[in-house]
């Protein structure tokens, strides 16, 4: 298995809870954007609310929109569910608020999947898809990576952590991705997950590290976890989990082609291997081959578009040990996992290339959904995943 990508880089109660409307506190006002790149072409929080309401109404019962919980600043975090099949997919976007193409792709897919075509109806009979289109609305409104929670807020929720060091994923100084976290601290929510979905924060587990589990101390991670557990309670397992992200500006290894989209199936070492022995309790649930098959489905679909940027697909960094990510934690709980990382973040690219990037995500997601629905994904060779080209920092001169 490839170990380097960048050449130098390394139940029922919960179901009922999620079905009930939740009253949010008065949310904070949108933050001023902090870079010159335009992002008006993306979906903001109020637009998301209107879009979801309209999609639900137009679907005439096919799409169900629910409030799953609230962000730290009191904004509702939504789920939109379509389909009635027993194969379950959970797809989330914008856990980092400056990574916005996935939200647009999800709304486009909801409109298609809720339609009256024979294809849409056939898919809905086979799968249940739960979309979380804006996981971190506070960060989305601020166009920043991290949420708006401070360590003092965490201690207020968990007094036993008063003498603990702040978690490693908390930033309260300096500027990162053009955003001043010294003035506006926050947590990287996508490092706050734990394979033990019932974990309660313990002082001895702080500050932690990137190769150690998170703590579910942020409101946003708690909401994702609660949705995941509710689906486990209802269906027994969440077959597929997909997380939609952005990354830097990279190249397909061995070429001068800028990467349009990177994929990955690997976030923790296999629990049955020597490297993954610390995750041994999850070995019976972990299914790396299925994750690879899902990634191959997306890759092959994008490769089918011939000589175009849609074929500029690479593997994200491999050999990772990130149990504090949603992908790592949910993979250990038995979900086939797929990471989408599209080119550029809003502070570096704005909405440039937005249409093509959104379409890349849509096409990859659609291939996965269709492959799961008709079982064709299970016939794909998982070893084909190893033939997906790696990612490089610099273009090849060859």
Secondary structure, 3 states (H helix, E strand, C coil): CCCCCCCCCCCHHHHHHHHCCCCCCCCCCCCCCCCCCCCCCCCCHHHHHHHHHHHHHHHCCCEEEEEEEECCCCCEEEEEEECCCCEEEEEEECCCCCCCHHHHHHHHHHHHHCCCCHHHHHHHHHEEEEEECCCCHHHHHHCCCCCCCCHHHHHHHCHHHCCCCCCCCEECCCEECCEECCCCCEECHHHCCCCCCCCCCCHHHCCCCCCCCCCCCCHHHHHHHHHHHHHHHHHCCCCEEEEEEECCCCEECCCCCECCEEEECCCCCCCCCCCCHHHHHHCCCCCHHHHHHHHHHHHHHHHCCCCCHHHCEEECCCCCCCCCCHHHHHHHCCCEEEEEEECCCHHHHCCCCHHHHHHHHHHHHHHHHHHHHCCHHHHCCHHHHHHCCCEECCCCCC
